[in-house]
């Protein structure tokens, strides 16, 4: 894992709220709108997987991942997503139900969970992530990106969508659970230092969960040569 924190400067100072709002404002509307939609549409998941297909299709499309690779547009894409749902649907519904039962805010779930509950939830998501990998591989894609984006599409309260450059050069791990733990720690330190709430940084009101805002900052620190490129790169 990286030693420096995403929400802090190289000097160790917390990023200012204005700096974070600036990064959010610079980001493309396609991602912002898609994220807002999946946050709304993933509140409840049906057993047939209809909400799952809707949310994952919407998010993957916004990242350009339906133009080639394992989730290319057409019948194959939906069949692939249905295969994913068949493999992990019951586990995701169980996770979603536990989130609902907690009575905590979806937007701030990462920080409002007690340590034991957060560790337990992250472990369950890590298990689901590993089960998705064989289904999200294709071509030059190793499955890490697709699996993380699928989980973010239906669990935007706690999962983080991670592209290739982030896996390789920012988080430097293949352990999705470790990434979530690091994200929670980073956000907790930033909020404690700044006195602000990260999920309140988007003035447009579209990014309301902690991971949705954190992802903007994780993309902002990518190497310059990859900044702005679609995640199509990892599925080609």
C-alpha positions as CSV (number, residue, x, y, z in Angstrom):
1,X,0.0,0.0,0.0
2,X,1.1,3.6,-0.6
3,X,2.7,5.3,2.4
4,X,1.2,8.8,1.7
5,X,-2.4,9.5,2.0
6,X,-4.6,10.5,-0.9
7,X,-6.5,13.2,1.1
8,X,-3.2,14.8,2.3
9,X,-0.5,16.9,0.6
10,X,3.0,15.6,0.2
11,X,3.8,17.8,3.3
12,X,1.3,15.9,5.3
13,X,-1.3,18.6,5.4
14,X,-5.0,17.8,4.8
15,X,-6.3,18.8,1.4
16,X,-8.5,21.9,1.7
17,X,-12.2,21.5,1.1
18,X,-11.8,24.0,-1.8
19,X,-9.2,21.8,-3.4
20,X,-11.4,18.8,-3.2
21,X,-14.4,20.7,-4.5
22,X,-12.2,21.9,-7.4
23,X,-11.3,18.3,-8.3
24,X,-14.9,17.3,-8.2
25,X,-15.9,20.2,-10.4
26,X,-13.3,19.3,-13.0
27,X,-14.6,15.8,-13.4
28,X,-16.8,14.7,-16.3
29,X,-20.6,14.7,-15.9
30,X,-20.9,11.2,-17.3
31,X,-19.3,9.8,-14.2
32,X,-21.1,12.2,-11.9
33,X,-24.5,11.4,-13.3
34,X,-23.9,7.6,-13.4
35,X,-22.6,7.6,-9.8
36,X,-25.7,9.6,-8.6
37,X,-27.9,7.1,-10.4
38,X,-26.3,4.0,-9.0
39,X,-26.3,5.4,-5.4
40,X,-30.1,6.0,-5.8
41,X,-30.9,2.7,-7.6
42,X,-28.8,0.5,-5.4
43,X,-30.7,1.3,-2.2
44,X,-32.5,-2.0,-2.5
45,X,-31.6,-5.1,-4.5
46,X,-34.1,-7.6,-5.8
47,X,-33.4,-11.3,-5.9
48,X,-33.8,-11.6,-9.6
49,X,-30.9,-9.2,-10.1
50,X,-32.7,-6.6,-12.1
51,X,-31.4,-3.7,-10.0
52,X,-27.9,-5.3,-10.2
53,X,-28.0,-5.4,-14.0
54,X,-29.2,-1.8,-14.2
55,X,-26.6,-0.4,-11.8
56,X,-23.6,-2.3,-13.1
57,X,-24.5,-1.7,-16.8
58,X,-24.9,2.1,-16.1
59,X,-21.6,2.4,-14.3
60,X,-19.5,0.2,-16.6
61,X,-20.9,2.1,-19.6
62,X,-19.9,5.5,-18.0
63,X,-16.3,4.2,-17.7
64,X,-16.2,3.0,-21.3
65,X,-15.9,-0.6,-20.3
66,X,-18.7,-1.8,-22.6
67,X,-16.9,-0.9,-25.8
68,X,-14.6,-3.9,-25.6
69,X,-13.5,-6.7,-23.2
70,X,-15.7,-9.0,-21.1
71,X,-18.5,-6.5,-20.8
72,X,-18.8,-5.5,-24.4
73,X,-22.2,-4.2,-25.4
74,X,-24.8,-6.8,-26.6
75,X,-26.2,-10.0,-25.4
76,X,-22.8,-11.2,-24.1
77,X,-22.6,-8.3,-21.7
78,X,-25.9,-9.0,-20.1
79,X,-25.2,-12.7,-19.9
80,X,-21.9,-12.0,-18.3
81,X,-23.5,-9.7,-15.7
82,X,-26.2,-12.3,-15.0
83,X,-23.4,-14.9,-14.5
84,X,-21.9,-12.5,-12.0
85,X,-25.2,-12.1,-10.2
86,X,-25.7,-15.9,-10.1
87,X,-22.3,-16.3,-8.5
88,X,-22.5,-13.5,-5.9
89,X,-26.0,-12.2,-5.8
90,X,-27.1,-13.9,-2.6
91,X,-23.9,-12.7,-0.8
92,X,-24.4,-9.1,-2.0
93,X,-28.1,-9.1,-0.9
94,X,-26.9,-10.4,2.5
95,X,-24.3,-7.5,2.7
96,X,-26.9,-5.0,1.7
97,X,-29.4,-6.3,4.3
98,X,-26.8,-6.0,7.0
99,X,-26.2,-2.4,6.0
100,X,-29.9,-1.7,6.2
101,X,-30.2,-3.4,9.5
102,X,-27.4,-1.3,11.0
103,X,-29.6,1.7,10.8
104,X,-26.6,3.8,9.9
105,X,-26.3,6.5,7.2
106,X,-25.5,4.9,3.8
107,X,-23.5,8.0,3.0
108,X,-21.2,7.7,6.0
109,X,-21.3,4.0,6.6
110,X,-17.5,3.5,6.4
111,X,-16.9,5.7,9.4
112,X,-20.1,5.1,11.4
113,X,-19.5,1.3,11.7
114,X,-17.7,0.2,14.7
115,X,-14.3,-1.4,14.0
116,X,-15.4,-5.0,14.5
117,X,-18.5,-4.5,12.2
118,X,-16.4,-2.8,9.6
119,X,-13.8,-5.5,9.6
120,X,-16.5,-8.1,9.2
121,X,-18.2,-6.3,6.4
122,X,-14.9,-5.7,4.5
123,X,-14.1,-9.4,4.9
124,X,-17.4,-10.4,3.3
125,X,-16.8,-8.0,0.4
126,X,-13.3,-9.3,-0.1
127,X,-14.7,-12.8,-0.4
128,X,-17.3,-11.6,-3.0
129,X,-14.5,-9.8,-4.9
130,X,-12.4,-12.9,-5.2
131,X,-15.4,-14.9,-6.5
132,X,-16.0,-12.2,-9.2
133,X,-12.5,-12.3,-10.5
134,X,-12.8,-15.3,-12.9
135,X,-15.9,-13.7,-14.4
136,X,-14.4,-10.3,-14.9
137,X,-11.2,-11.4,-16.6
138,X,-10.8,-11.1,-20.4
139,X,-8.1,-10.2,-22.9
140,X,-5.5,-8.2,-21.1
141,X,-7.8,-7.6,-18.1
142,X,-7.0,-9.4,-14.9
143,X,-10.4,-8.9,-13.4
144,X,-9.4,-6.5,-10.7
145,X,-10.9,-3.4,-12.3
146,X,-14.2,-5.0,-13.4
147,X,-14.8,-6.6,-10.0
148,X,-14.2,-3.4,-8.1
149,X,-16.5,-1.4,-10.4
150,X,-19.2,-4.0,-10.2
151,X,-19.1,-3.9,-6.4
152,X,-19.1,-0.1,-6.3
153,X,-22.1,-0.1,-8.6
154,X,-24.2,-2.0,-6.0
155,X,-22.4,-1.2,-2.8
156,X,-21.4,2.5,-3.2
157,X,-21.6,2.9,0.6
158,X,-18.3,1.0,1.1
159,X,-16.7,-0.3,-2.2
160,X,-14.3,1.7,-4.4
161,X,-14.0,1.5,-8.2
162,X,-10.3,1.2,-9.0
163,X,-8.7,1.5,-12.4
164,X,-5.5,-0.2,-13.6
165,X,-3.2,2.7,-12.8
166,X,-4.6,3.0,-9.3
167,X,-4.1,-0.7,-8.6
168,X,-0.5,-0.6,-9.9
169,X,0.8,2.8,-8.9
170,X,-1.3,4.1,-6.1
171,X,-2.6,1.3,-3.9
172,X,0.0,-1.3,-5.0
173,X,-1.9,-4.3,-3.8
174,X,-4.4,-6.8,-5.2
175,X,-6.2,-7.0,-1.8
176,X,-9.5,-5.2,-2.2
177,X,-10.1,-5.4,1.5
178,X,-6.9,-3.6,2.3
179,X,-7.9,-0.8,-0.1
180,X,-11.2,-0.3,1.7
181,X,-9.5,-0.3,5.1
182,X,-7.0,2.2,3.8
183,X,-9.7,4.4,2.4
184,X,-11.6,4.4,5.7
185,X,-8.4,5.3,7.6
186,X,-7.5,8.1,5.2
187,X,-11.0,9.6,5.3
188,X,-11.1,9.3,9.1
189,X,-7.7,11.1,9.4
190,X,-8.8,13.8,6.9
191,X,-12.1,14.5,8.7
192,X,-10.4,14.6,12.0
193,X,-7.8,17.1,10.8
194,X,-10.0,19.3,8.7
195,X,-13.2,19.3,10.7
196,X,-15.2,18.7,7.5
197,X,-17.2,15.7,6.2
198,X,-16.0,14.3,2.9
199,X,-19.4,13.2,1.7
200,X,-20.5,16.8,1.8
201,X,-17.9,18.1,-0.6
202,X,-19.9,17.8,-3.8
203,X,-21.9,21.0,-4.2
204,X,-24.1,19.4,-6.9
205,X,-25.3,16.8,-4.5
206,X,-24.6,13.9,-6.8
207,X,-21.7,12.3,-4.9
208,X,-23.1,11.6,-1.5
209,X,-21.3,8.5,-0.3
210,X,-17.8,8.6,1.1
211,X,-16.3,6.2,-1.5
212,X,-17.8,8.2,-4.4
213,X,-16.0,11.4,-3.3
214,X,-12.8,9.5,-2.4
215,X,-12.7,8.0,-5.8
216,X,-12.4,11.5,-7.4
217,X,-9.4,12.2,-5.3
218,X,-7.8,8.8,-6.0
219,X,-8.2,9.5,-9.7
220,X,-6.7,13.0,-9.2
221,X,-3.4,11.6,-7.9
222,X,-2.9,9.1,-10.8
223,X,0.3,9.6,-12.9
224,X,-0.3,12.4,-15.3
225,X,0.2,10.3,-18.4
226,X,-2.9,8.3,-17.5
227,X,-5.1,11.0,-16.1
228,X,-8.3,11.6,-18.1
229,X,-8.1,8.3,-20.0
230,X,-11.1,6.0,-19.8
231,X,-10.9,2.7,-18.0
232,X,-11.3,1.1,-21.4
233,X,-7.6,0.6,-21.2
234,X,-7.8,-2.2,-18.7
235,X,-10.5,-4.1,-20.6
236,X,-9.0,-4.1,-24.1
